[in-house]
Amino acid sequence: MITRVSRCVVLLTLVVAVAKTYSLLVGERLLRSAFVCGQACASRGRAPSLLARRAIEDELGIDGDLLAEAESGDIKAQYAVGSKLGEQITVESRREAAIWLGKAAEAGEARAQHELGMLILDGIGVPENPALAAQWISAAATQGLVVSQHQMGMMLYRGVGVAVNHEWAVYWFQQAASQESLSAPITAVSEAQYALGLMYLTGEGGLEASKAKAAWWFERSSERGNRVAFGLWQKIQRGGISFKPGGEGAGEYLQWTANKALEGPKQ
């Protein structure tokens, strides 16, 4: 009896797995067809078909009214649709995200400019183009978007899409680090403060090397949850920090941070 029950359970499990796989494949094919159909309609100046609209709504969870508002030219709705599509992992959804984010970005929506830049930097669904990504992210940074300001600092520090320029990297880090309002993203602010602390340790970007100023920025960053900054602040207080002006220690820390920041979209 036990063996028979066990076999039934295994069989049932296999059936469920096959059903799920089939469902995912059908859904993927439906979504792929819908995107192709929608893009073809758009190229002819027509609205996407009912099939395309329903696939976008059902498969990606986008509200039909929101999609209609985006199609009517509402900038905030265009950004919302593009941002939602950008969260998906398929090439088709990312490609469609770039279309909607592009509409909002061209209209001056800073969040759309940043997310479009990050999509282009990733190169998923759209051609990878670091220089173009830097232009969009810079546009958002100029409007005061803190995540873009921090991102531009990292790109300038590392030379991604732009020439290496540590002076301008410091400028954008300072812009982001100063946005300590409750509405500002904590991570972007704390990472910018952390970066400034590291650059004060080595005197990079035209800054005069100062452990006191480095410690001040590390403390501000640690108050926003940056444990690495807290650890460096503790080392300075204990006199155990070994970074020297012009040395590589702090630069290696910042390079690691830059690599992490450039791995993907970040809000």
C-alpha positions as CSV (number, residue, x, y, z in Angstrom):
1,M,0.0,0.0,0.0
2,I,2.8,2.4,1.0
3,T,4.7,1.7,-2.2
4,R,1.5,2.2,-4.3
5,V,0.8,5.6,-2.6
6,S,4.4,6.7,-3.1
7,R,4.2,5.9,-6.8
8,C,1.0,7.9,-7.1
9,V,2.6,10.9,-5.4
10,V,5.6,10.7,-7.7
11,L,3.4,10.4,-10.7
12,L,1.2,13.3,-9.6
13,T,4.3,15.5,-9.0
14,L,5.5,14.8,-12.6
15,V,2.2,15.6,-14.0
16,V,2.1,18.9,-12.2
17,A,5.6,19.8,-13.3
18,V,4.8,19.0,-17.0
19,A,1.7,21.1,-16.8
20,K,3.5,24.0,-15.3
21,T,6.2,23.8,-18.0
22,Y,3.6,23.6,-20.7
23,S,1.8,26.6,-19.3
24,L,5.0,28.7,-19.1
25,L,5.9,27.8,-22.7
26,V,2.4,28.7,-24.0
27,G,2.4,31.9,-22.0
28,E,5.9,32.8,-23.4
29,R,4.8,32.1,-27.0
30,L,1.6,34.2,-26.5
31,L,3.6,37.1,-25.0
32,R,6.2,36.8,-27.8
33,S,3.4,36.9,-30.4
34,A,1.7,39.8,-28.7
35,F,4.9,41.9,-28.6
36,V,5.6,41.2,-32.3
37,C,2.0,42.1,-33.1
38,G,2.1,45.2,-31.0
39,Q,5.3,46.4,-32.5
40,A,4.0,45.8,-36.1
41,C,0.9,47.7,-35.3
42,A,2.9,50.6,-33.8
43,S,5.1,50.8,-36.9
44,R,1.9,51.2,-39.0
45,G,0.5,53.9,-36.7
46,R,-2.2,51.6,-35.3
47,A,-3.0,50.6,-31.7
48,P,-1.9,47.1,-30.7
49,S,-4.5,44.4,-31.2
50,L,-6.8,43.2,-28.4
51,L,-4.7,40.0,-28.2
52,A,-1.5,42.1,-27.7
53,R,-3.1,44.3,-25.1
54,R,-4.5,41.3,-23.2
55,A,-1.2,39.5,-23.2
56,I,0.6,42.6,-21.8
57,E,-2.0,43.0,-19.2
58,D,-2.4,39.4,-18.2
59,E,1.2,38.1,-18.5
60,L,2.9,41.2,-17.1
61,G,0.3,42.4,-14.7
62,I,-0.1,45.8,-16.2
63,D,-3.4,47.5,-15.6
64,G,-5.4,48.0,-18.8
65,D,-6.4,51.6,-17.8
66,L,-2.8,52.4,-17.2
67,L,-1.8,51.1,-20.6
68,A,-4.5,53.1,-22.2
69,E,-3.3,56.3,-20.5
70,A,0.2,55.5,-21.7
71,E,-1.0,55.1,-25.2
72,S,-2.9,58.4,-25.0
73,G,0.4,60.2,-24.3
74,D,0.4,60.5,-20.5
75,I,4.0,60.8,-19.5
76,K,3.6,59.4,-15.9
77,A,1.7,56.4,-17.3
78,Q,4.3,55.8,-20.0
79,Y,7.0,55.7,-17.3
80,A,5.0,53.4,-15.1
81,V,4.4,50.9,-17.9
82,G,8.0,51.1,-19.0
83,S,9.3,50.6,-15.5
84,K,7.0,47.6,-14.9
85,L,8.1,46.0,-18.1
86,G,11.7,46.7,-17.3
87,E,11.4,44.5,-14.2
88,Q,10.7,41.5,-16.3
89,I,13.6,39.2,-17.4
90,T,12.6,38.5,-21.0
91,V,14.2,40.2,-24.0
92,E,10.8,41.1,-25.4
93,S,9.6,42.8,-22.2
94,R,12.9,44.8,-21.9
95,R,12.6,45.8,-25.5
96,E,9.1,47.0,-25.0
97,A,10.2,48.7,-21.7
98,A,12.8,50.7,-23.7
99,I,10.1,52.0,-26.0
100,W,7.8,53.3,-23.2
101,L,10.7,54.6,-21.1
102,G,12.0,56.3,-24.2
103,K,8.8,58.2,-24.7
104,A,8.7,59.4,-21.2
105,A,12.5,60.1,-21.1
106,E,12.2,62.3,-24.2
107,A,9.5,64.2,-22.5
108,G,11.8,65.0,-19.6
109,E,10.8,62.4,-17.0
110,A,14.0,61.9,-14.9
111,R,13.1,58.5,-13.6
112,A,12.5,57.2,-17.1
113,Q,15.8,58.7,-18.3
114,H,17.7,56.9,-15.5
115,E,16.0,53.5,-16.1
116,L,16.4,53.8,-19.8
117,G,20.0,54.5,-19.3
118,M,20.4,51.5,-17.1
119,L,18.6,49.3,-19.6
120,I,21.0,50.4,-22.3
121,L,23.9,49.9,-20.0
122,D,22.8,46.3,-19.4
123,G,22.2,45.7,-23.1
124,I,19.3,43.3,-22.5
125,G,16.6,43.7,-25.1
126,V,18.3,46.8,-26.5
127,P,21.8,47.3,-27.9
128,E,24.4,47.8,-25.2
129,N,25.7,51.4,-25.6
130,P,27.5,52.8,-22.5
131,A,28.0,56.2,-24.0
132,L,24.3,56.6,-24.8
133,A,23.5,55.2,-21.3
134,A,25.7,57.9,-19.8
135,Q,23.9,60.6,-21.7
136,W,20.5,59.5,-20.3
137,I,21.8,59.0,-16.8
138,S,23.5,62.4,-16.9
139,A,20.3,64.0,-18.0
140,A,18.5,62.5,-15.0
141,A,21.3,63.5,-12.6
142,T,21.1,67.1,-13.9
143,Q,17.5,67.1,-12.9
144,G,18.5,66.1,-9.3
145,L,17.7,62.4,-9.3
146,V,20.0,61.1,-6.6
147,V,20.4,57.6,-7.9
148,S,21.5,59.0,-11.2
149,Q,23.9,61.4,-9.5
150,H,25.5,58.5,-7.6
151,Q,25.6,56.4,-10.8
152,M,27.3,59.2,-12.8
153,G,29.9,59.5,-10.1
154,M,30.7,55.7,-10.4
155,M,30.7,55.8,-14.2
156,L,33.1,58.8,-14.2
157,Y,35.3,57.2,-11.6
158,R,35.6,54.0,-13.6
159,G,35.4,55.5,-17.1
160,V,32.2,53.7,-18.3
161,G,30.6,55.4,-21.2
162,V,32.6,58.5,-20.4
163,A,36.3,59.3,-20.0
164,V,37.7,58.8,-16.5
165,N,37.4,62.0,-14.6
166,H,37.7,61.8,-10.8
167,E,37.1,65.6,-10.3
168,W,33.6,65.2,-11.9
169,A,33.1,62.0,-10.0
170,V,33.6,63.9,-6.8
171,Y,31.1,66.6,-8.0
172,W,28.3,64.0,-8.6
173,F,29.1,62.2,-5.3
174,Q,28.8,65.5,-3.5
175,Q,25.5,66.2,-5.2
176,A,24.0,62.8,-4.2
177,A,25.6,62.8,-0.7
178,S,23.9,66.1,0.2
179,Q,20.4,64.8,-0.5
180,E,19.5,63.6,3.0
181,S,15.8,64.3,2.9
182,L,13.4,61.5,3.9
183,S,12.3,61.1,0.3
184,A,15.8,60.4,-1.0
185,P,16.8,56.8,-1.6
186,I,18.9,55.7,1.4
187,T,21.2,53.4,-0.5
188,A,22.2,56.0,-3.2
189,V,22.9,58.7,-0.6
190,S,24.9,56.4,1.7
191,E,27.0,55.0,-1.1
192,A,27.8,58.5,-2.3
193,Q,28.9,59.5,1.2
194,Y,30.9,56.3,1.4
195,A,32.6,57.1,-1.9
196,L,33.5,60.6,-0.7
197,G,35.0,59.2,2.4
198,L,37.2,56.9,0.4
199,M,38.3,59.7,-2.0
200,Y,39.2,61.9,1.0
201,L,41.5,59.1,2.3
202,T,43.6,59.1,-0.9
203,G,43.1,62.7,-1.9
204,E,41.6,61.7,-5.3
205,G,39.6,64.0,-7.5
206,G,41.3,67.2,-6.4
207,L,40.4,66.6,-2.8
208,E,43.0,67.2,-0.1
209,A,43.6,64.0,1.8
210,S,42.0,64.2,5.2
211,K,41.3,61.3,7.6
212,A,39.0,63.7,9.6
213,K,36.8,64.4,6.6
214,A,36.9,60.8,5.5
215,A,35.7,59.8,9.0
216,W,33.0,62.4,8.9
217,W,31.6,61.0,5.6
218,F,32.0,57.4,6.7
219,E,30.0,58.2,9.9
220,R,27.2,59.8,7.8
221,S,27.1,56.8,5.5
222,S,27.1,54.3,8.4
223,E,24.1,56.2,9.9
224,R,22.2,55.1,6.8
225,G,23.1,51.4,7.2
226,N,26.5,51.1,5.4
227,R,28.4,48.6,7.5
228,V,31.6,48.8,5.4
229,A,31.6,52.6,6.0
230,F,31.1,51.9,9.8
231,G,34.0,49.5,9.8
232,L,36.3,52.1,8.2
233,W,35.1,54.8,10.6
234,Q,36.0,52.5,13.5
235,K,39.5,51.9,12.0
236,I,40.1,55.6,11.7
237,Q,39.0,56.2,15.3
238,R,41.4,53.5,16.5
239,G,44.2,54.9,14.4
240,G,44.4,51.6,12.5
241,I,43.7,52.9,9.0
242,S,46.6,52.3,6.6
243,F,45.5,54.1,3.4
244,K,47.9,56.8,2.3
245,P,47.5,59.8,-0.1
246,G,48.1,58.5,-3.6
247,G,47.9,54.9,-2.3
248,E,45.8,52.1,-3.8
249,G,44.0,50.9,-0.7
250,A,41.0,53.2,-0.8
251,G,41.0,53.2,-4.6
252,E,40.5,49.4,-4.5
253,Y,37.6,49.8,-2.1
254,L,36.0,52.4,-4.4
255,Q,36.7,50.3,-7.5
256,W,34.9,47.4,-5.9
257,T,32.0,49.6,-5.1
258,A,31.9,51.0,-8.7
259,N,31.8,47.4,-10.1
260,K,28.9,46.5,-7.8
261,A,27.0,49.7,-8.8
262,L,27.4,49.0,-12.5
263,E,26.1,45.5,-12.4
264,G,22.5,46.5,-12.9
265,P,19.7,48.9,-12.5
266,K,19.5,50.5,-9.1
267,Q,16.9,52.7,-7.5
